[in-house]
């Protein structure tokens, strides 16, 4: 189990022992396997249709199909990359390079009906982890919405998965160097949210602003679609976090409970700030606060209790709200759909707060033997810096290479016309 892997890794790091992922253990547990099958479907449901609808409603009418298309195409690309080499690079045995990258299992060789990972069939484990690889690059598209070439989106997603996601996933969950340090990241504060959030910020800076930003208002074209997508994300996130227990047990139950509480606290915190500042709470605000609460609890979900979850969610709503104001209004960075302030900052905040609220005094599971709050916070900070720096530097390099070869940005005419027509020859609405 991912939880068991992390705890075992912490113990190995403290005693100086080696690390061996439990890929061919005892017979699979049918109950655990059944829950993970459901959780896998829930995480895929987060991207298709959850994230696609959430993002699609936030852009202008002339670009809604382009967002749906990008999410759909990235799902397909990530799935085949996972089959070709991604699973092995993230969770395979890297031999002498195990601290940095995995190896083997190309073309899912050895992943059979009989192979077992922990207490679940390896086929289910591999599929579950694939859905994380799908949603992470899909999150990034919100930063460059309405202005990147479709060909550049596909090339960026491919290279980013190979050079950023698979290595960082291995560092944290595949027995790599961060796992050996004892980092606590239950479901993706570093691997998913910091990784995607920092890449999004870099992409927004490299591409530059949309034409008319920030002078021209670029309001969401369909908030009903956005709320529908946000609701799907909330439900799907139970698979994301509770599924990461890789078992149908008390750990999964607590992860589900704290995920829900954090989402509720984040929603109300964001709503309250808007209500106090502007006199009216917005629908966009409450659903964005929900996403902030969900993203921020993600690394902590298997380690903290209800008290920690409410505190993390409330802080997420407050911190991520003001982060969006700084990025958009102060720095005037056109991160179109606020990927960095919500996911990047939320992931950083949640990863650090995991080191605090894991303490038994706050209802958490407690620290590993020999670990204290300052020591755990130090490990968490190293993970935040390492994942953010790697994602930022490599993403910058990828974007520059694409810009120098096939180009990143659509023409001025295509941007004015909208990507739905200019890139795909279709309209979302014909009314």
C-alpha positions in Angstrom: 0.0 0.0 0.0 1.1 3.5 -0.6 0.6 4.3 3.1 2.6 1.2 4.1 5.3 2.0 1.5 5.8 5.4 3.0 5.8 4.2 6.6 8.2 1.4 5.7 10.5 3.8 3.9 10.6 6.1 6.9 11.7 3.2 9.1 14.3 2.0 6.6 15.7 5.5 6.3 16.0 5.7 10.1 17.7 2.4 10.5 19.8 2.6 7.4 18.2 -0.3 5.6 17.3 -0.7 2.0 14.0 -0.2 0.3 12.1 -2.8 -1.7 8.6 -2.0 -3.0 6.1 -4.8 -2.3 5.3 -5.7 -5.9 4.8 -9.4 -5.6 3.4 -10.0 -2.1 0.7 -12.4 -0.8 -2.6 -13.0 -2.5 -4.8 -10.0 -3.2 -7.5 -9.0 -0.8 -10.9 -9.0 -2.7 -12.3 -6.2 -0.6 -9.3 -4.0 -1.0 -9.2 -4.7 -4.8 -12.9 -3.9 -5.1 -12.5 -0.5 -3.4 -9.4 0.4 -5.5 -11.4 -0.4 -8.7 -14.0 2.1 -7.6 -11.4 4.6 -6.5 -9.7 4.3 -9.9 -12.9 5.1 -11.7 -13.5 8.1 -9.4 -10.1 9.6 -10.1 -10.6 9.3 -13.9 -14.0 10.9 -13.3 -12.1 13.9 -11.9 -10.5 14.6 -15.3 -13.2 13.4 -17.6 -15.6 15.1 -17.1 -14.9 16.9 -13.8 -11.8 19.0 -14.6 -12.8 19.4 -18.2 -16.2 20.9 -17.2 -14.7 23.0 -14.4 -12.1 24.5 -16.8 -14.5 24.7 -19.8 -17.0 26.8 -18.0 -14.3 29.3 -16.8 -13.1 30.3 -20.3 -14.9 32.4 -22.9 -17.4 30.9 -25.3 -15.0 30.8 -28.2 -12.5 28.6 -26.3 -14.6 26.1 -24.4 -14.1 23.2 -26.8 -10.4 23.7 -26.8 -10.2 23.1 -23.0 -12.4 20.0 -23.3 -10.2 18.7 -26.2 -7.0 19.3 -24.3 -8.2 17.4 -21.2 -9.4 14.5 -23.4 -6.3 14.3 -25.5 -3.9 14.5 -22.5 -5.9 11.6 -20.9 -5.1 9.5 -24.0 -1.4 10.5 -24.2 -0.7 10.0 -20.5 -2.4 6.5 -20.6 -0.2 5.3 -23.4 3.0 6.8 -22.0 2.2 5.0 -18.7 1.9 1.8 -20.7 5.1 2.3 -22.6 7.4 3.3 -19.8 5.8 5.5 -17.2 4.8 2.8 -14.7 8.3 1.3 -14.7 10.0 4.7 -14.4 7.7 5.6 -11.5 7.4 2.4 -9.6 9.9 -0.1 -11.1 13.2 -1.2 -9.7 15.8 1.3 -10.8 18.8 -0.7 -9.5 21.7 1.5 -8.7 19.7 4.5 -9.8 16.7 3.6 -7.5 17.1 6.9 -5.6 16.4 8.9 -8.7 14.4 6.9 -11.2 12.8 3.5 -11.6 13.2 1.0 -14.4 11.8 -2.1 -16.0 8.1 -3.0 -16.7 8.2 -1.3 -20.1 5.0 -2.1 -22.0 3.7 -3.3 -18.6 5.7 -6.4 -18.9 5.1 -8.7 -16.0 1.9 -7.0 -15.0 -0.4 -10.0 -15.3 -3.6 -11.3 -13.8 -1.6 -13.1 -11.2 0.9 -10.4 -10.1 0.1 -8.6 -6.9 1.1 -5.2 -5.5 0.7 -5.2 -1.7 -2.8 -6.5 -1.2 -4.3 -5.7 -4.5 -3.8 -7.0 -8.1 -1.0 -5.2 -9.8 -3.2 -4.4 -12.7 -5.5 -2.4 -10.5 -2.5 -0.7 -8.7 -1.0 0.3 -12.1 -4.3 1.6 -13.4 -5.0 3.6 -10.2 -1.6 5.2 -10.4 -2.2 5.9 -14.1 -5.1 8.2 -13.3 -2.8 10.4 -11.2 -0.5 10.7 -14.2 -3.5 11.7 -16.3 -4.9 14.5 -14.1 -1.6 16.2 -13.2 -0.6 17.5 -16.7 -4.3 18.2 -17.3 -4.3 20.6 -14.4 -1.5 22.7 -16.0 -3.6 23.6 -19.1 -5.6 26.1 -17.0 -2.6 28.3 -16.9 -2.2 28.8 -20.6 -5.8 28.5 -21.6 -7.0 30.3 -24.7 -3.5 30.9 -26.2 -1.3 27.8 -26.7 -1.1 25.8 -29.9 -2.8 22.4 -29.6 0.3 20.7 -31.0 2.4 22.5 -28.4 0.0 21.3 -25.6 0.4 17.7 -26.7 4.2 17.9 -27.0 4.5 19.7 -23.7 2.3 17.2 -21.9 4.4 14.3 -23.3 7.8 15.7 -22.4 6.6 17.0 -19.0 5.4 13.5 -18.0 8.6 11.9 -19.0 11.0 14.5 -17.5 9.0 15.8 -14.5 6.1 13.7 -13.4 7.6 10.2 -13.6 10.9 11.2 -11.8 9.1 13.1 -9.0 6.6 10.4 -8.6 9.4 7.9 -8.1 11.2 10.1 -5.6 8.2 10.3 -3.4 6.2 7.1 -3.9 8.5 4.7 -5.7 11.2 4.4 -3.1 13.3 7.3 -4.3 15.4 9.7 -2.3 12.5 11.7 -0.8 10.8 8.6 0.3 14.0 7.5 2.1 14.2 10.9 3.8 10.7 10.1 5.3 8.6 12.7 3.4 4.9 12.5 4.1 2.8 12.9 1.0 -0.2 10.7 1.1 -1.9 11.5 -2.3 0.1 14.1 -4.2 0.9 17.5 -2.5 4.3 17.3 -4.2 3.8 14.8 -7.0 0.6 16.4 -8.2 -0.1 19.9 -6.9 3.3 21.5 -6.5 4.5 19.8 -9.6 1.6 21.1 -11.7 1.3 24.4 -10.0 4.9 25.5 -10.5 4.8 24.3 -14.1 1.7 26.3 -14.6 3.3 29.5 -13.3 6.3 29.0 -15.6 4.1 28.4 -18.6 2.1 31.5 -17.9 5.2 33.6 -17.7 6.8 32.1 -20.8 3.7 32.4 -23.0 2.8 35.9 -21.7 -0.6 37.4 -21.2 -3.7 36.9 -23.3 -4.5 39.8 -25.6 -6.4 42.4 -23.5 -5.3 41.1 -20.1 -5.8 42.6 -17.5 -7.7 45.6 -19.0 -10.4 43.6 -20.7 -12.7 41.5 -18.5 -12.5 37.8 -19.3 -15.4 36.4 -17.4 -16.4 32.7 -17.3 -18.9 31.9 -20.0 -20.9 29.3 -18.1 -20.6 29.1 -14.3 -23.3 26.3 -14.2 -20.8 24.1 -16.1 -18.0 25.1 -13.7 -20.1 24.3 -10.7 -21.1 20.9 -12.2 -17.4 20.2 -12.8 -16.4 21.3 -9.3 -19.1 19.0 -7.9 -17.6 16.1 -9.8 -14.1 17.0 -8.6 -15.4 16.9 -5.0 -16.9 13.5 -5.4 -13.9 12.2 -7.4 -11.4 13.4 -4.8 -12.6 10.7 -2.5 -11.0 8.2 -4.9 -8.0 10.4 -5.1 -7.3 10.5 -1.3 -9.2 7.6 0.2 -8.1 5.4 -2.6 -4.5 6.1 -1.8 -4.9 3.9 1.3 -4.9 1.0 -1.3 -7.2 -0.8 1.1 -10.8 -0.7 2.3 -10.0 0.0 5.9 -9.9 2.7 8.7 -7.1 4.6 6.9 -9.3 5.0 3.8 -12.3 6.0 6.0 -10.3 8.7 7.8 -8.8 10.0 4.5 -12.3 10.3 3.1 -13.6 12.1 6.2 -10.8 14.6 6.4 -11.0 15.3 2.6 -14.6 16.2 2.9 -14.1 18.4 6.0 -11.2 20.3 4.4 -13.2 21.0 1.2 -16.1 22.4 3.3 -13.8 24.5 5.4 -12.0 25.8 2.3 -15.2 26.7 0.6 -16.6 28.7 3.5 -13.3 30.5 4.2 -13.1 31.7 0.6 -16.8 32.7 0.6 -16.5 34.6 3.9 -13.5 36.7 2.6 -15.4 37.7 -0.5 -18.6 38.4 1.5 -16.7 40.7 3.9 -14.7 42.4 1.2 -17.3 42.9 -1.5 -20.6 42.4 0.2 -21.6 39.5 -2.0 -20.4 35.9 -1.9 -19.7 34.5 -5.4 -20.4 31.1 -6.8 -17.0 31.1 -8.4 -15.4 31.9 -5.1 -17.0 29.1 -3.1 -16.1 26.4 -5.7 -12.6 27.7 -6.0 -12.3 27.6 -2.2 -13.4 24.0 -2.4 -10.7 23.1 -4.9 -8.1 24.9 -2.6 -9.3 22.9 0.4 -9.1 19.6 -1.5 -5.7 20.2 -3.0 -4.2 21.4 0.3 -5.5 18.4 2.3 -4.3 15.9 -0.3 -0.7 15.3 1.1 -2.1 15.2 4.7 -5.2 13.1 4.1 -3.9 9.8 5.4 -1.9 11.3 8.3 -4.2 13.8 10.0 -7.4 13.8 11.9 -10.6 15.9 11.7 -9.2 18.8 13.7 -6.2 19.1 11.4 -8.4 18.8 8.4 -10.6 21.7 9.3 -7.6 23.8 10.1 -5.9 22.9 6.9 -9.0 23.6 4.8 -9.7 27.0 6.4 -6.1 28.1 6.0 -6.2 26.9 2.4 -9.2 29.1 1.6 -7.6 32.1 3.2 -4.0 31.7 1.8 -5.0 30.6 -1.7 -7.5 33.5 -2.0 -4.9 36.1 -1.3 -2.4 34.2 -3.5 -4.8 34.6 -6.4 -5.0 38.4 -5.7 -1.3 38.8 -5.6 -0.7 36.8 -8.8 -3.5 38.4 -10.8 -3.7 42.0 -9.4 -0.2 42.7 -8.0 2.1 40.7 -10.3 -0.3 40.8 -13.2 0.6 37.3 -14.3 -2.0 35.8 -16.6 -2.4 32.3 -15.0 -5.7 32.1 -16.7 -7.5 29.8 -14.3 -5.4 30.3 -11.2 -3.6 27.0 -11.3 -0.5 28.2 -9.4 -2.2 30.1 -6.5 -4.7 27.3 -5.9 -2.8 24.1 -6.7 0.8 25.2 -6.3 0.4 27.3 -3.2 -2.1 24.9 -1.8 0.2 22.0 -2.4 3.1 23.8 -0.7 0.9 24.8 2.3 -0.6 21.3 2.7 2.8 19.6 2.4 4.2 21.8 5.2 1.1 21.6 7.4 1.3 17.8 7.2 4.4 18.0 9.2 2.5 19.8 11.9 -1.0 18.1 12.1 0.4 14.6 11.8 1.2 15.0 15.5 -0.9 12.9 17.9 -1.8 16.0 19.8 -3.8 17.2 16.8 -5.4 13.8 16.2 -2.8 12.6 13.6 -1.1 9.2 13.4 2.0 10.6 15.0 5.6 10.8 13.9 7.8 7.9 12.9 10.3 6.6 15.5 13.1 9.2 15.9 11.2 11.9 14.1 10.0 15.2 15.7 7.9 18.1 14.5 11.0 20.3 13.5 12.7 17.3 11.8 9.5 16.4 9.9 9.0 20.0 8.9 12.5 20.0 7.6 11.9 17.0 5.4 8.6 18.4 4.2 10.4 21.7 3.3 13.1 19.8 1.3 10.4 18.0 -0.6 8.6 21.3 -1.4 11.7 22.9 -2.6 13.0 19.9 -4.6 9.7 19.2 -6.4 9.1 22.9 -7.1 12.6 23.6 -8.3 12.7 20.5 -10.6 9.3 21.2 -12.1 10.1 24.9 -12.6 13.5 24.4 -14.2 12.6 21.5 -16.4 9.3 23.0 -17.5 11.1 26.2 -18.5 13.5 24.1 -20.6 10.7 22.1 -22.3 8.7 25.3 -23.1 11.8 27.0 -24.6 12.6 24.0 -26.8 9.1 23.8 -28.1 9.1 27.6 -28.7 12.2 27.2 -30.8 10.9 24.3 -32.8 7.2 24.2 -33.5 6.2 27.3 -31.6 4.1 27.8 -28.5 1.5 30.4 -29.1 -1.3 30.7 -31.6 -1.3 33.7 -34.0 -3.0 37.0 -33.0 -5.8 36.2 -35.5 -6.4 32.7 -34.1 -6.5 34.0 -30.6 -9.0 36.7 -31.6 -11.2 34.2 -33.4 -11.0 31.7 -30.6 -9.3 28.3 -30.4 -12.5 26.3 -31.0 -12.7 27.5 -34.6 -9.0 28.2 -35.4 -7.6 24.9 -34.0 -10.5 22.5 -34.2 -13.0 24.0 -36.8 -16.0 23.6 -34.4 -18.2 25.7 -32.3 -19.4 24.8 -28.8 -22.7 26.7 -29.3 -24.6 27.4 -32.5 -27.4 29.5 -30.9 
